[in-house]
């Protein structure tokens, strides 16, 4: 998985740290709840806090 995380980081211009969260959420089919604008733009799994809370 580390190679896949590195691939996500390079392809999406993310830090390895951010890419690890994006990769995990996308692979596991989970939502990545964040206020990080960059992650919101670059991860298919990312959702902002307000949108997440509205879904509850």
N, CA, C and O atoms as a Tripos MOL2 file, in Angstrom:
@<TRIPOS>MOLECULE
protein
  224   223    56     0     0
PROTEIN
NO_CHARGES

@<TRIPOS>ATOM
      1 N           0.7940   -1.2150    0.0000 N.3       1 UNK1
      2 CA          0.0000    0.0000    0.0000 C.3       1 UNK1
      3 C           0.8380    1.2830    0.0000 C.2       1 UNK1
      4 O           0.3760    2.3120   -0.4930 O.2       1 UNK1
      5 N           2.0410    1.2430    0.5340 N.am      2 UNK2
      6 CA          2.8400    2.4680    0.5640 C.3       2 UNK2
      7 C           3.1190    2.9850   -0.8360 C.2       2 UNK2
      8 O           3.1400    4.1940   -1.0650 O.2       2 UNK2
      9 N           3.3350    2.0690   -1.7700 N.am      3 UNK3
     10 CA          3.5740    2.4810   -3.1460 C.3       3 UNK3
     11 C           2.3330    3.1570   -3.7300 C.2       3 UNK3
     12 O           2.4410    4.1360   -4.4690 O.2       3 UNK3
     13 N           1.1730    2.6380   -3.4000 N.am      4 UNK4
     14 CA         -0.0840    3.2270   -3.8850 C.3       4 UNK4
     15 C          -0.3030    4.6100   -3.2850 C.2       4 UNK4
     16 O          -0.7600    5.5200   -3.9760 O.2       4 UNK4
     17 N           0.0200    4.7740   -2.0070 N.am      5 UNK5
     18 CA         -0.1070    6.0830   -1.3640 C.3       5 UNK5
     19 C           0.8350    7.0720   -2.0350 C.2       5 UNK5
     20 O           0.4530    8.2120   -2.3010 O.2       5 UNK5
     21 N           2.0530    6.6460   -2.3080 N.am      6 UNK6
     22 CA          3.0120    7.5150   -2.9880 C.3       6 UNK6
     23 C           2.5010    7.8870   -4.3750 C.2       6 UNK6
     24 O           2.6610    9.0280   -4.8070 O.2       6 UNK6
     25 N           1.8970    6.9500   -5.0630 N.am      7 UNK7
     26 CA          1.3210    7.2100   -6.3850 C.3       7 UNK7
     27 C           0.2230    8.2770   -6.2950 C.2       7 UNK7
     28 O           0.1790    9.1940   -7.1160 O.2       7 UNK7
     29 N          -0.6540    8.1590   -5.3080 N.am      8 UNK8
     30 CA         -1.7130    9.1540   -5.0970 C.3       8 UNK8
     31 C          -1.0910   10.5110   -4.7960 C.2       8 UNK8
     32 O          -1.5320   11.5290   -5.3310 O.2       8 UNK8
     33 N          -0.0780   10.5330   -3.9520 N.am      9 UNK9
     34 CA          0.5830   11.7910   -3.5820 C.3       9 UNK9
     35 C           1.1640   12.4880   -4.8040 C.2       9 UNK9
     36 O           0.9960   13.6950   -4.9730 O.2       9 UNK9
     37 N           1.8390   11.7390   -5.6440 N.am     10 UNK10
     38 CA          2.4780   12.3220   -6.8270 C.3      10 UNK10
     39 C           1.4320   12.7410   -7.8570 C.2      10 UNK10
     40 O           1.4950   13.8500   -8.3870 O.2      10 UNK10
     41 N           0.4750   11.8650   -8.1420 N.am     11 UNK11
     42 CA         -0.5360   12.1600   -9.1620 C.3      11 UNK11
     43 C          -1.4060   13.3590   -8.8070 C.2      11 UNK11
     44 O          -1.8200   14.1140   -9.6870 O.2      11 UNK11
     45 N          -1.6830   13.5330   -7.5140 N.am     12 UNK12
     46 CA         -2.5990   14.6000   -7.0960 C.3      12 UNK12
     47 C          -1.9010   15.7700   -6.4200 C.2      12 UNK12
     48 O          -2.5460   16.7020   -5.9400 O.2      12 UNK12
     49 N          -0.5820   15.7110   -6.3870 N.am     13 UNK13
     50 CA          0.2130   16.7680   -5.7560 C.3      13 UNK13
     51 C          -0.2220   16.9910   -4.3030 C.2      13 UNK13
     52 O          -0.5240   18.1100   -3.8900 O.2      13 UNK13
     53 N          -0.2440   15.8950   -3.5470 N.am     14 UNK14
     54 CA         -0.5820   15.9280   -2.1260 C.3      14 UNK14
     55 C           0.6340   15.5120   -1.3120 C.2      14 UNK14
     56 O           1.5390   14.8530   -1.8240 O.2      14 UNK14
     57 N           0.6500   15.8990   -0.0440 N.am     15 UNK15
     58 CA          1.6880   15.3710    0.8350 C.3      15 UNK15
     59 C           1.4150   13.8820    1.0340 C.2      15 UNK15
     60 O           0.2940   13.4180    0.8300 O.2      15 UNK15
     61 N           2.4300   13.1500    1.4290 N.am     16 UNK16
     62 CA          2.2510   11.7260    1.6900 C.3      16 UNK16
     63 C           1.2170   11.5310    2.7960 C.2      16 UNK16
     64 O           0.3940   10.6170    2.7330 O.2      16 UNK16
     65 N           1.2660   12.3830    3.7920 N.am     17 UNK17
     66 CA          0.3250   12.3330    4.9200 C.3      17 UNK17
     67 C          -1.1160   12.4690    4.4240 C.2      17 UNK17
     68 O          -1.9640   11.6410    4.7550 O.2      17 UNK17
     69 N          -1.3960   13.5040    3.6360 N.am     18 UNK18
     70 CA         -2.7470   13.7100    3.1080 C.3      18 UNK18
     71 C          -3.1440   12.5860    2.1560 C.2      18 UNK18
     72 O          -4.2840   12.1240    2.1690 O.2      18 UNK18
     73 N          -2.2020   12.1560    1.3380 N.am     19 UNK19
     74 CA         -2.4810   11.0800    0.3900 C.3      19 UNK19
     75 C          -2.8290    9.7830    1.1080 C.2      19 UNK19
     76 O          -3.6410    9.0030    0.6110 O.2      19 UNK19
     77 N          -2.2290    9.5430    2.2660 N.am     20 UNK20
     78 CA         -2.5310    8.3140    3.0040 C.3      20 UNK20
     79 C          -3.9840    8.3040    3.4720 C.2      20 UNK20
     80 O          -4.6430    7.2650    3.4230 O.2      20 UNK20
     81 N          -4.4840    9.4440    3.9210 N.am     21 UNK21
     82 CA         -5.8910    9.5300    4.3180 C.3      21 UNK21
     83 C          -6.8070    9.3900    3.1030 C.2      21 UNK21
     84 O          -7.8090    8.6770    3.1620 O.2      21 UNK21
     85 N          -6.4730   10.0580    2.0160 N.am     22 UNK22
     86 CA         -7.2810    9.9730    0.8000 C.3      22 UNK22
     87 C          -7.3240    8.5360    0.2850 C.2      22 UNK22
     88 O          -8.3930    8.0200   -0.0430 O.2      22 UNK22
     89 N          -6.1710    7.9000    0.2180 N.am     23 UNK23
     90 CA         -6.0950    6.5210   -0.2720 C.3      23 UNK23
     91 C          -6.9100    5.5800    0.6130 C.2      23 UNK23
     92 O          -7.6680    4.7510    0.1100 O.2      23 UNK23
     93 N          -6.7540    5.7060    1.9190 N.am     24 UNK24
     94 CA         -7.4770    4.8240    2.8440 C.3      24 UNK24
     95 C          -8.9850    5.0000    2.6930 C.2      24 UNK24
     96 O          -9.7150    4.0140    2.5850 O.2      24 UNK24
     97 N          -9.4500    6.2320    2.6840 N.am     25 UNK25
     98 CA        -10.8870    6.4820    2.5730 C.3      25 UNK25
     99 C         -11.4370    5.9690    1.2470 C.2      25 UNK25
    100 O         -12.4860    5.3260    1.2120 O.2      25 UNK25
    101 N         -10.7300    6.2530    0.1620 N.am     26 UNK26
    102 CA        -11.2000    5.8290   -1.1590 C.3      26 UNK26
    103 C         -11.1830    4.3090   -1.2970 C.2      26 UNK26
    104 O         -12.1070    3.7300   -1.8690 O.2      26 UNK26
    105 N         -10.1540    3.6670   -0.7850 N.am     27 UNK27
    106 CA        -10.0310    2.2200   -0.8890 C.3      27 UNK27
    107 C         -11.0830    1.4970   -0.0560 C.2      27 UNK27
    108 O         -11.6160    0.4670   -0.4670 O.2      27 UNK27
    109 N         -11.3730    2.0510    1.1190 N.am     28 UNK28
    110 CA        -12.3280    1.4130    2.0260 C.3      28 UNK28
    111 C         -13.7700    1.8710    1.8060 C.2      28 UNK28
    112 O         -14.6870    1.3720    2.4580 O.2      28 UNK28
    113 N         -13.9670    2.8150    0.8920 N.am     29 UNK29
    114 CA        -15.3060    3.3160    0.6140 C.3      29 UNK29
    115 C         -15.8760    4.1580    1.7390 C.2      29 UNK29
    116 O         -17.0810    4.1430    1.9900 O.2      29 UNK29
    117 N         -15.0040    4.8930    2.4150 N.am     30 UNK30
    118 CA        -15.4080    5.7320    3.5430 C.3      30 UNK30
    119 C         -15.3770    7.2010    3.1680 C.2      30 UNK30
    120 O         -14.7350    7.5930    2.1930 O.2      30 UNK30
    121 N         -16.0770    8.0090    3.9530 N.am     31 UNK31
    122 CA        -16.0100    9.4590    3.7730 C.3      31 UNK31
    123 C         -14.8080   10.0030    4.5230 C.2      31 UNK31
    124 O         -14.5010    9.5610    5.6310 O.2      31 UNK31
    125 N         -14.1370   10.9530    3.9200 N.am     32 UNK32
    126 CA        -13.0160   11.6500    4.5510 C.3      32 UNK32
    127 C         -13.5300   13.0270    4.9410 C.2      32 UNK32
    128 O         -13.5730   13.9360    4.1130 O.2      32 UNK32
    129 N         -13.9160   13.1800    6.1940 N.am     33 UNK33
    130 CA        -14.4980   14.4300    6.6770 C.3      33 UNK33
    131 C         -13.3640   15.3910    6.9990 C.2      33 UNK33
    132 O         -12.5080   15.1040    7.8350 O.2      33 UNK33
    133 N         -13.3710   16.5400    6.3220 N.am     34 UNK34
    134 CA        -12.2550   17.4730    6.4600 C.3      34 UNK34
    135 C         -12.6970   18.8960    6.1490 C.2      34 UNK34
    136 O         -13.7090   19.1200    5.4850 O.2      34 UNK34
    137 N         -11.9360   19.8290    6.6290 N.am     35 UNK35
    138 CA        -12.1020   21.2300    6.2570 C.3      35 UNK35
    139 C         -10.9390   21.6690    5.3570 C.2      35 UNK35
    140 O         -10.8590   22.8340    4.9690 O.2      35 UNK35
    141 N         -10.0570   20.7510    5.0350 N.am     36 UNK36
    142 CA         -8.8920   21.0380    4.2050 C.3      36 UNK36
    143 C          -9.3430   21.2170    2.7540 C.2      36 UNK36
    144 O          -9.7500   20.2550    2.1010 O.2      36 UNK36
    145 N          -9.2690   22.4370    2.2620 N.am     37 UNK37
    146 CA         -9.7690   22.7410    0.9100 C.3      37 UNK37
    147 C          -9.0510   21.9370   -0.1700 C.2      37 UNK37
    148 O          -9.6690   21.5120   -1.1470 O.2      37 UNK37
    149 N          -7.7590   21.7310    0.0030 N.am     38 UNK38
    150 CA         -7.0000   20.9690   -0.9860 C.3      38 UNK38
    151 C          -7.5000   19.5240   -1.0470 C.2      38 UNK38
    152 O          -7.7120   18.9870   -2.1340 O.2      38 UNK38
    153 N          -7.6870   18.9040    0.0990 N.am     39 UNK39
    154 CA         -8.2080   17.5360    0.1140 C.3      39 UNK39
    155 C          -9.6200   17.4730   -0.4530 C.2      39 UNK39
    156 O          -9.9710   16.5160   -1.1440 O.2      39 UNK39
    157 N         -10.4170   18.4710   -0.1680 N.am     40 UNK40
    158 CA        -11.7740   18.5000   -0.7160 C.3      40 UNK40
    159 C         -11.7510   18.5300   -2.2420 C.2      40 UNK40
    160 O         -12.6220   17.9420   -2.8840 O.2      40 UNK40
    161 N         -10.7770   19.2000   -2.8210 N.am     41 UNK41
    162 CA        -10.6600   19.2730   -4.2820 C.3      41 UNK41
    163 C         -10.0510   18.0030   -4.8730 C.2      41 UNK41
    164 O         -10.4090   17.6000   -5.9790 O.2      41 UNK41
    165 N          -9.1400   17.3760   -4.1440 N.am     42 UNK42
    166 CA         -8.3200   16.3240   -4.7410 C.3      42 UNK42
    167 C          -8.6710   14.8930   -4.3440 C.2      42 UNK42
    168 O          -8.0950   13.9490   -4.8860 O.2      42 UNK42
    169 N          -9.5920   14.7160   -3.4210 N.am     43 UNK43
    170 CA         -9.9810   13.3640   -3.0160 C.3      43 UNK43
    171 C         -11.4540   13.1380   -3.3050 C.2      43 UNK43
    172 O         -12.3070   13.9360   -2.9160 O.2      43 UNK43
    173 N         -11.7400   12.0500   -3.9870 N.am     44 UNK44
    174 CA        -13.1300   11.7000   -4.2960 C.3      44 UNK44
    175 C         -13.9260   11.3690   -3.0310 C.2      44 UNK44
    176 O         -15.1540   11.4610   -3.0320 O.2      44 UNK44
    177 N         -13.2450   10.9900   -1.9670 N.am     45 UNK45
    178 CA        -13.9210   10.5950   -0.7280 C.3      45 UNK45
    179 C         -14.1490   11.7570    0.2240 C.2      45 UNK45
    180 O         -14.8730   11.6150    1.2090 O.2      45 UNK45
    181 N         -13.5450   12.9000   -0.0530 N.am     46 UNK46
    182 CA        -13.5960   14.0230    0.8860 C.3      46 UNK46
    183 C         -14.9490   14.7160    0.8780 C.2      46 UNK46
    184 O         -15.5670   14.9080   -0.1690 O.2      46 UNK46
    185 N         -15.3890   15.0830    2.0660 N.am     47 UNK47
    186 CA        -16.6370   15.8180    2.2510 C.3      47 UNK47
    187 C         -16.4030   16.8110    3.3880 C.2      47 UNK47
    188 O         -15.7420   16.4850    4.3740 O.2      47 UNK47
    189 N         -16.9400   18.0120    3.2510 N.am     48 UNK48
    190 CA        -16.7040   18.9760    4.3300 C.3      48 UNK48
    191 C         -17.6170   18.6740    5.5190 C.2      48 UNK48
    192 O         -18.6150   17.9650    5.3970 O.2      48 UNK48
    193 N         -17.2470   19.2270    6.6590 N.am     49 UNK49
    194 CA        -17.9280   18.9190    7.9120 C.3      49 UNK49
    195 C         -19.4150   19.2570    7.8440 C.2      49 UNK49
    196 O         -20.2470   18.4530    8.2620 O.2      49 UNK49
    197 N         -19.7610   20.4340    7.3240 N.am     50 UNK50
    198 CA        -21.1670   20.8460    7.2540 C.3      50 UNK50
    199 C         -21.9840   19.8760    6.4000 C.2      50 UNK50
    200 O         -23.0930   19.5010    6.7800 O.2      50 UNK50
    201 N         -21.4520   19.4740    5.2670 N.am     51 UNK51
    202 CA        -22.1610   18.5310    4.3970 C.3      51 UNK51
    203 C         -22.3140   17.1740    5.0750 C.2      51 UNK51
    204 O         -23.3520   16.5240    4.9540 O.2      51 UNK51
    205 N         -21.2850   16.7580    5.7800 N.am     52 UNK52
    206 CA        -21.3510   15.4860    6.4980 C.3      52 UNK52
    207 C         -22.4280   15.5270    7.5760 C.2      52 UNK52
    208 O         -23.2330   14.6030    7.6930 O.2      52 UNK52
    209 N         -22.4390   16.5970    8.3600 N.am     53 UNK53
    210 CA        -23.4240   16.7230    9.4340 C.3      53 UNK53
    211 C         -24.8430   16.8090    8.8870 C.2      53 UNK53
    212 O         -25.7810   16.3200    9.5180 O.2      53 UNK53
    213 N         -25.0070   17.4210    7.7290 N.am     54 UNK54
    214 CA        -26.3300   17.5350    7.1170 C.3      54 UNK54
    215 C         -26.8750   16.1690    6.7010 C.2      54 UNK54
    216 O         -28.0890   15.9770    6.6220 O.2      54 UNK54
    217 N         -25.9820   15.2290    6.4380 N.am     55 UNK55
    218 CA        -26.4040   13.8850    6.0330 C.3      55 UNK55
    219 C         -26.8370   13.0170    7.2050 C.2      55 UNK55
    220 O         -27.4370   11.9630    6.9990 O.2      55 UNK55
    221 N         -26.5470   13.4370    8.4240 N.am     56 UNK56
    222 CA        -26.8800   12.6130    9.6000 C.3      56 UNK56
    223 C         -28.3550   12.6480    9.9120 C.2      56 UNK56
    224 O         -28.8000   12.0110   10.8670 O.2      56 UNK56
@<TRIPOS>BOND
     1     1     2 1
     2     2     3 1
     3     3     4 2
     4     3     5 am
     5     5     6 1
     6     6     7 1
     7     7     8 2
     8     7     9 am
     9     9    10 1
    10    10    11 1
    11    11    12 2
    12    11    13 am
    13    13    14 1
    14    14    15 1
    15    15    16 2
    16    15    17 am
    17    17    18 1
    18    18    19 1
    19    19    20 2
    20    19    21 am
    21    21    22 1
    22    22    23 1
    23    23    24 2
    24    23    25 am
    25    25    26 1
    26    26    27 1
    27    27    28 2
    28    27    29 am
    29    29    30 1
    30    30    31 1
    31    31    32 2
    32    31    33 am
    33    33    34 1
    34    34    35 1
    35    35    36 2
    36    35    37 am
    37    37    38 1
    38    38    39 1
    39    39    40 2
    40    39    41 am
    41    41    42 1
    42    42    43 1
    43    43    44 2
    44    43    45 am
    45    45    46 1
    46    46    47 1
    47    47    48 2
    48    47    49 am
    49    49    50 1
    50    50    51 1
    51    51    52 2
    52    51    53 am
    53    53    54 1
    54    54    55 1
    55    55    56 2
    56    55    57 am
    57    57    58 1
    58    58    59 1
    59    59    60 2
    60    59    61 am
    61    61    62 1
    62    62    63 1
    63    63    64 2
    64    63    65 am
    65    65    66 1
    66    66    67 1
    67    67    68 2
    68    67    69 am
    69    69    70 1
    70    70    71 1
    71    71    72 2
    72    71    73 am
    73    73    74 1
    74    74    75 1
    75    75    76 2
    76    75    77 am
    77    77    78 1
    78    78    79 1
    79    79    80 2
    80    79    81 am
    81    81    82 1
    82    82    83 1
    83    83    84 2
    84    83    85 am
    85    85    86 1
    86    86    87 1
    87    87    88 2
    88    87    89 am
    89    89    90 1
    90    90    91 1
    91    91    92 2
    92    91    93 am
    93    93    94 1
    94    94    95 1
    95    95    96 2
    96    95    97 am
    97    97    98 1
    98    98    99 1
    99    99   100 2
   100    99   101 am
   101   101   102 1
   102   102   103 1
   103   103   104 2
   104   103   105 am
   105   105   106 1
   106   106   107 1
   107   107   108 2
   108   107   109 am
   109   109   110 1
   110   110   111 1
   111   111   112 2
   112   111   113 am
   113   113   114 1
   114   114   115 1
   115   115   116 2
   116   115   117 am
   117   117   118 1
   118   118   119 1
   119   119   120 2
   120   119   121 am
   121   121   122 1
   122   122   123 1
   123   123   124 2
   124   123   125 am
   125   125   126 1
   126   126   127 1
   127   127   128 2
   128   127   129 am
   129   129   130 1
   130   130   131 1
   131   131   132 2
   132   131   133 am
   133   133   134 1
   134   134   135 1
   135   135   136 2
   136   135   137 am
   137   137   138 1
   138   138   139 1
   139   139   140 2
   140   139   141 am
   141   141   142 1
   142   142   143 1
   143   143   144 2
   144   143   145 am
   145   145   146 1
   146   146   147 1
   147   147   148 2
   148   147   149 am
   149   149   150 1
   150   150   151 1
   151   151   152 2
   152   151   153 am
   153   153   154 1
   154   154   155 1
   155   155   156 2
   156   155   157 am
   157   157   158 1
   158   158   159 1
   159   159   160 2
   160   159   161 am
   161   161   162 1
   162   162   163 1
   163   163   164 2
   164   163   165 am
   165   165   166 1
   166   166   167 1
   167   167   168 2
   168   167   169 am
   169   169   170 1
   170   170   171 1
   171   171   172 2
   172   171   173 am
   173   173   174 1
   174   174   175 1
   175   175   176 2
   176   175   177 am
   177   177   178 1
   178   178   179 1
   179   179   180 2
   180   179   181 am
   181   181   182 1
   182   182   183 1
   183   183   184 2
   184   183   185 am
   185   185   186 1
   186   186   187 1
   187   187   188 2
   188   187   189 am
   189   189   190 1
   190   190   191 1
   191   191   192 2
   192   191   193 am
   193   193   194 1
   194   194   195 1
   195   195   196 2
   196   195   197 am
   197   197   198 1
   198   198   199 1
   199   199   200 2
   200   199   201 am
   201   201   202 1
   202   202   203 1
   203   203   204 2
   204   203   205 am
   205   205   206 1
   206   206   207 1
   207   207   208 2
   208   207   209 am
   209   209   210 1
   210   210   211 1
   211   211   212 2
   212   211   213 am
   213   213   214 1
   214   214   215 1
   215   215   216 2
   216   215   217 am
   217   217   218 1
   218   218   219 1
   219   219   220 2
   220   219   221 am
   221   221   222 1
   222   222   223 1
   223   223   224 2
@<TRIPOS>SUBSTRUCTURE
     1 UNK1         2 RESIDUE 1 A UNK
     2 UNK2         6 RESIDUE 1 A UNK
     3 UNK3        10 RESIDUE 1 A UNK
     4 UNK4        14 RESIDUE 1 A UNK
     5 UNK5        18 RESIDUE 1 A UNK
     6 UNK6        22 RESIDUE 1 A UNK
     7 UNK7        26 RESIDUE 1 A UNK
     8 UNK8        30 RESIDUE 1 A UNK
     9 UNK9        34 RESIDUE 1 A UNK
    10 UNK10       38 RESIDUE 1 A UNK
    11 UNK11       42 RESIDUE 1 A UNK
    12 UNK12       46 RESIDUE 1 A UNK
    13 UNK13       50 RESIDUE 1 A UNK
    14 UNK14       54 RESIDUE 1 A UNK
    15 UNK15       58 RESIDUE 1 A UNK
    16 UNK16       62 RESIDUE 1 A UNK
    17 UNK17       66 RESIDUE 1 A UNK
    18 UNK18       70 RESIDUE 1 A UNK
    19 UNK19       74 RESIDUE 1 A UNK
    20 UNK20       78 RESIDUE 1 A UNK
    21 UNK21       82 RESIDUE 1 A UNK
    22 UNK22       86 RESIDUE 1 A UNK
    23 UNK23       90 RESIDUE 1 A UNK
    24 UNK24       94 RESIDUE 1 A UNK
    25 UNK25       98 RESIDUE 1 A UNK
    26 UNK26      102 RESIDUE 1 A UNK
    27 UNK27      106 RESIDUE 1 A UNK
    28 UNK28      110 RESIDUE 1 A UNK
    29 UNK29      114 RESIDUE 1 A UNK
    30 UNK30      118 RESIDUE 1 A UNK
    31 UNK31      122 RESIDUE 1 A UNK
    32 UNK32      126 RESIDUE 1 A UNK
    33 UNK33      130 RESIDUE 1 A UNK
    34 UNK34      134 RESIDUE 1 A UNK
    35 UNK35      138 RESIDUE 1 A UNK
    36 UNK36      142 RESIDUE 1 A UNK
    37 UNK37      146 RESIDUE 1 A UNK
    38 UNK38      150 RESIDUE 1 A UNK
    39 UNK39      154 RESIDUE 1 A UNK
    40 UNK40      158 RESIDUE 1 A UNK
    41 UNK41      162 RESIDUE 1 A UNK
    42 UNK42      166 RESIDUE 1 A UNK
    43 UNK43      170 RESIDUE 1 A UNK
    44 UNK44      174 RESIDUE 1 A UNK
    45 UNK45      178 RESIDUE 1 A UNK
    46 UNK46      182 RESIDUE 1 A UNK
    47 UNK47      186 RESIDUE 1 A UNK
    48 UNK48      190 RESIDUE 1 A UNK
    49 UNK49      194 RESIDUE 1 A UNK
    50 UNK50      198 RESIDUE 1 A UNK
    51 UNK51      202 RESIDUE 1 A UNK
    52 UNK52      206 RESIDUE 1 A UNK
    53 UNK53      210 RESIDUE 1 A UNK
    54 UNK54      214 RESIDUE 1 A UNK
    55 UNK55      218 RESIDUE 1 A UNK
    56 UNK56      222 RESIDUE 1 A UNK
